Amino acid sequence: MKILTFGFFLCIFCAFLNSEAPEPFPWLNNYKVINEQIPASPDPLVNYQWLPGANFTNLQLYTLLPVSVTATNQTSFSNLNSLLTKTPNVEVHGQGSIMLEFAQENPAWIEIDSTDLSQNTDITMSVSEYNEVWMLGPTGPKRKAPTKYGNTYRLELNAQLYEGVRYAWITSLTDRTWHITGLRLVCQAKPVSYVGSFNSSNDMLNKVWYTGAFTVRQNLEVDYFGAILMNRGDRISWTGDAHTAQAAALVAFGNFDFIKENILRTQNDSNGIESYALYWVLSICDYAMFTGDFALIVSQLPYITRNLAHAQTVYGHATLTFFGWDDRLGSGFKDASCAESQLDYQMLVIRTLYEVATVLEHFKIRPDLVKQYSDSATNYVQKLRSDESWYLPFGLHASADAINAGFTTPVEKEAIFDQNFKDVVNICSYSPFNMYWILQALGRMNKIEQAIYVIEHCWGGMIKLGATSYWEIFSPEWVSWFIDSDYLPEKVPNGENGWTSLSHPWGAGVTYWLSTNLLGIKPTAPGFSRFDAKPQLGSMNFIEGSVPTPRGEISLRVDMIKGRIDLKVPKDSIARVGVPSKNYKLRRIVSININDIAVWPNNEHNTFKIDFESDESFILISEIPSGIYHIHCEMEKYPNLMPFVTDPFPPARYSGQYIGKDTTTKGNWLGKYGKDGYVLFHYLGSDDLSKLPSYVSQVQVTWGAGKSGPFPGPPPENDIRGLENPSGTHTRNIGCYYNELTFVLDITLRQEQSNQISMYLVDWDYPNGIWTGGGGKGRREIIRVMDLETKNVVAPSQVVEDFYGGVYLIFRYDKSIRLRFSTIGGDNAVVSALFWDS
């Protein structure tokens, strides 16, 4: 297994002297490189700081060299390793393909130089985010003959040139000898400097913070926040996606003017998605509290009131077009108005009303609206509480936004946590975008260890698989499937989202959360005139970082081993510091001094106000003015000073059972499977052949296309993989349901009954007559098994590959289920039959 760790050496250089192709932006300029290295960051420009004279509107270009090179048909290439240097000189004397890896995802395009390549059609060039050429989508394969500019050959796949590039291929189609004398991955970047930072004793959290920041930076365009790196037809600014991306930019880059520009750009564009209109309002709340921009609030108030008026009009019966890719939220655009999404939207309305009222009150704007919105939210809450068990119909996502709305009592929080947040199998949403709201809820419930766990698994899981930017969808299950790959990242499952993007900044909200919750720096008054610094260490013993503000940098360093906190308060700010009193469970704080002045338990000069958090998790020191402070905490002395840590979640438990795979039975199912019933999909041409068990009322195929035999290749009646005919004749046949992305089978039981369900899948297509082993179309797919009502995963999902010989997947469950089939590789996902046994 090859895993590239962050902190790798990258050769960055400007090769415009060699290129004869016209480039759309200037090369890197007006910057300085700081010496400090940040191993946690995948960004090759993480230590670049742009100077005041730089043009911050335009993009700039730089080039990267590959970190590895491999080739098919090695005899066609000489001196391949020179491609890893600034002066390549590769002789190509035959057909074959070169694969280049560039260590991390980049917004980029590939160029080569050659003085003796006869014509551009003698080669093709390709790019991808993973180790296979990006083949699917409305824009077609990311492969074509390059465009020639003198002796430079550039791959041009779209008018903007850039794609999401981590891998690139150069394929020679000629036997003539020619040479590669130049190679460049030309990358574009918005000239924004890292002015925020994060570091802790948990290395994965550090990588998570910087990966989120880099994901946002990759997608910054000239005049807007982009929402996806790979061009697949939807590379536009999505208002809701921008909410989390803008939040991450607030703490990482402090590029306040650009964030404001994007907010203004999207004031009338919710992309037809009800929740996105409210996320736009919440973005204004975040931005206004960070910057203190009074004028923006005033100018945007008509749009804020418009969005809130509409939200209240449709409250309880909104036509929701999208709420998230998770099946529990309606599977994207398929069933977005499902019950869980409706409840989630109602909680989002309540939250937005409360937060707007709070922000307007901070700014002393429109006290009538403050009262109106606060009263409206409270009325909704009172109606909810007319049923004391109001939260029982809520699933994980709606529960999270109920917590985030800020009205739940401690008793309600614990009940909701017990109901929906203890299931480690289902705690993660199917996208890091929706996972952000779950993370927020864990923070608001003060479940810090659980929050750290989901960060490590939901965002850290992508990093473990080689991600250098956050993916559009993700499940922690993927780690165990793909971790043994020779190349990381591999191609990941597709879904209702389409062809999955591996750079999607809607997943970057975790960066904002780490700065404002774990590091604990957040404004309590507009523009950080007042702010809290309340670090939540959990079982960690060290955390440090900085947050940019219009008044200057706030920096905080907490070392609970040494009992020391260092704080920098910028000009015209007043801080309240929370000294953690419950995190380090085996030592009790006995005294605190600031800059050698005792403040607790004896406050010698009454300089600061001392208080306690309601749950005594912090000793609060308030009214700290601008300056640099060294806070020393004297602690009781104990040997073996180690934090007390318990498992944040109960052990994983599935309510169903995965029994195993069967690759030997092939089409000979009679007598072994289907004693209670079966469905052979498209076995009778356009019709299924079925005999449902008495306990199954229906099998509904959703979003899948049917395919009847004969398939390309051998006739099924002469192929052992073909399914036997239940009539007892010796003929065989095969059919399937399929989709190039994903489809589901919903199986409804008449009553609860434990039963074994087996599904038969075969990668049938084989072009050369009778199947004798091998072959197939290289299909690779994943099957998720979910409860049909809750859409919770009930058994370990399974990846099948190399199943050209046929495979049965066998599960047991006692309720109605949903089976989701999604492609990973090959033409499509398929299933040919279902069988039931008691």
Disulfide bonds with the S-S distance in Angstrom:
Cys428-Cys458 1.96
